Amino acid sequence: MLPQPLAQRHRQPEWMDQPGIDPVAHSQALQGLRRINAFSGAVGSLLAPIRSLARERSGRPLRVLDLACGGGDNTTALAERALRAGLDLRVDGCDLSAQAVAIAARSAEERGLGASFFQLDALNDPLPDDYDVILCTLFLHHLDEPEAVDLLGRMGRVSRGLVLVNDLIRSPLGYGLAWAGCRLLSRSPIVHFDGPVSVQGAFQLAEVRALAVRAGLVGADLRRSWPERYVLCWHRPDGLPQDR
């Protein structure tokens, strides 16, 4: 696969998203993504703002929802890190794929975590409005701009406290890291194909900032994170009501 120019987004179908994907190949791909997510340290970049919100709202547990959670590796890792840090956190996950939800639920049960997982189409179903934090990781790059704006806007309207997004940056460095990292950390052909393709379809930082403004996430903080990713963090201003 030859790399496409990265000045503009180049979206193409990813193998993992295809209907009727072989369950064995799907499971192998999710295992590869688990290793990649652990290597990326994404959970640490998400835990820091959640920890700050927990300090602000001490005295009651925080509820966190991981949208489009896939096999739930970030969801369960976040729950484990919060437990070790002594945070009173309940982390749940949802995904369109029934197979991914089943894998995530089994993983959480094996680890003795209280996380629950359920099936939900983040683009078309109403988002739950009883979570303090709503986050998504490696999902926004799958969407076109109107879909991304709509999702960010709906996340902001239903979240009680924080909206968090961790995703790829479209750049030559990001492409090279994806190409090499996917081959080093996974044997899955699906992961080998989808990793670089994901970078080609990802947003650049200026584009993410513009999406957040269009979605009404005024004052959102946007920072680079390892490895050639970004974290978007929007904190609901005091006194701003939820849109129910």
URCORFEN-V961059 format. One record per backbone hydrogen bond with DSSP energy under -1.0 kcal/mol. NH is the residue of the N-H (numbers start at 0). CO is the residue of the C=O. E is the energy in kcal/mol with one decimal. If there is no record, write none. Layout:
# URCORFEN-V961059
nh->NH co->CO e->E
nh->NH co->CO e->E
This chain:
# URCORFEN-V961059
nh->9 co->199 e->-2.8
nh->16 co->13 e->-1.1
nh->17 co->14 e->-1.5
nh->25 co->21 e->-2.8
nh->26 co->22 e->-2.5
nh->27 co->23 e->-2.3
nh->28 co->24 e->-2.3
nh->29 co->25 e->-2.4
nh->30 co->26 e->-1.9
nh->31 co->27 e->-1.9
nh->32 co->28 e->-2.5
nh->33 co->29 e->-1.8
nh->34 co->30 e->-1.6
nh->35 co->31 e->-2.1
nh->36 co->32 e->-2.9
nh->37 co->33 e->-2.0
nh->38 co->34 e->-2.2
nh->39 co->35 e->-2.0
nh->40 co->36 e->-1.0
nh->44 co->40 e->-1.2
nh->45 co->41 e->-1.3
nh->46 co->42 e->-2.5
nh->47 co->43 e->-1.5
nh->49 co->45 e->-1.2
nh->50 co->46 e->-2.9
nh->51 co->47 e->-1.8
nh->52 co->48 e->-2.1
nh->53 co->49 e->-2.3
nh->54 co->50 e->-1.8
nh->55 co->51 e->-1.9
nh->56 co->52 e->-1.9
nh->57 co->54 e->-1.1
nh->59 co->56 e->-1.2
nh->61 co->87 e->-2.4
nh->63 co->89 e->-3.2
nh->64 co->132 e->-2.6
nh->65 co->91 e->-2.4
nh->66 co->134 e->-3.1
nh->68 co->93 e->-2.6
nh->71 co->68 e->-2.1
nh->75 co->71 e->-2.9
nh->76 co->72 e->-2.2
nh->77 co->73 e->-2.5
nh->78 co->74 e->-2.0
nh->79 co->75 e->-2.4
nh->80 co->76 e->-2.6
nh->81 co->77 e->-2.4
nh->82 co->78 e->-2.0
nh->83 co->79 e->-2.3
nh->84 co->80 e->-1.8
nh->85 co->82 e->-1.1
nh->86 co->81 e->-2.7
nh->88 co->86 e->-1.5
nh->89 co->61 e->-2.8
nh->91 co->63 e->-3.0
nh->92 co->115 e->-2.2
nh->93 co->65 e->-2.1
nh->94 co->117 e->-1.4
nh->100 co->96 e->-2.1
nh->101 co->97 e->-2.1
nh->102 co->98 e->-2.3
nh->103 co->99 e->-2.6
nh->104 co->100 e->-2.6
nh->105 co->101 e->-2.1
nh->106 co->102 e->-2.2
nh->107 co->103 e->-2.4
nh->108 co->104 e->-2.1
nh->109 co->105 e->-2.3
nh->110 co->106 e->-1.4
nh->111 co->108 e->-1.1
nh->112 co->107 e->-2.6
nh->117 co->92 e->-1.8
nh->119 co->94 e->-1.6
nh->124 co->120 e->-3.1
nh->131 co->62 e->-1.5
nh->132 co->62 e->-2.1
nh->133 co->161 e->-2.2
nh->134 co->64 e->-2.7
nh->135 co->163 e->-1.7
nh->137 co->165 e->-2.8
nh->141 co->138 e->-1.9
nh->142 co->139 e->-1.9
nh->147 co->143 e->-2.6
nh->148 co->144 e->-2.7
nh->149 co->145 e->-2.4
nh->150 co->146 e->-2.7
nh->151 co->147 e->-2.6
nh->152 co->148 e->-2.4
nh->153 co->149 e->-2.3
nh->154 co->150 e->-2.6
nh->155 co->151 e->-2.3
nh->156 co->152 e->-1.8
nh->157 co->153 e->-1.7
nh->158 co->154 e->-1.9
nh->159 co->130 e->-2.5
nh->160 co->131 e->-1.5
nh->161 co->131 e->-2.4
nh->162 co->233 e->-2.2
nh->163 co->133 e->-1.9
nh->164 co->231 e->-2.1
nh->165 co->135 e->-2.1
nh->166 co->229 e->-1.7
nh->168 co->227 e->-1.9
nh->169 co->202 e->-1.3
nh->174 co->170 e->-2.4
nh->175 co->171 e->-2.5
nh->176 co->172 e->-2.7
nh->177 co->173 e->-2.2
nh->178 co->174 e->-2.6
nh->179 co->175 e->-2.4
nh->180 co->176 e->-3.0
nh->181 co->177 e->-2.2
nh->183 co->179 e->-2.0
nh->184 co->180 e->-2.4
nh->191 co->187 e->-2.3
nh->192 co->188 e->-2.0
nh->193 co->189 e->-3.1
nh->194 co->190 e->-2.4
nh->196 co->192 e->-1.5
nh->197 co->193 e->-2.5
nh->198 co->194 e->-1.4
nh->199 co->195 e->-1.9
nh->200 co->196 e->-1.4
nh->201 co->198 e->-1.1
nh->207 co->203 e->-2.3
nh->208 co->204 e->-2.5
nh->209 co->205 e->-1.8
nh->210 co->206 e->-2.2
nh->211 co->207 e->-2.3
nh->212 co->208 e->-1.9
nh->213 co->209 e->-2.3
nh->214 co->210 e->-1.9
nh->215 co->212 e->-1.4
nh->216 co->211 e->-2.5
nh->217 co->215 e->-1.8
nh->219 co->216 e->-1.6
nh->220 co->232 e->-3.2
nh->222 co->230 e->-2.1
nh->224 co->228 e->-3.0
nh->228 co->224 e->-3.1
nh->229 co->166 e->-2.2
nh->230 co->222 e->-2.8
nh->231 co->164 e->-2.7
nh->232 co->220 e->-3.0
nh->233 co->162 e->-2.5
nh->235 co->160 e->-3.3
nh->239 co->236 e->-2.1
nh->242 co->156 e->-2.4
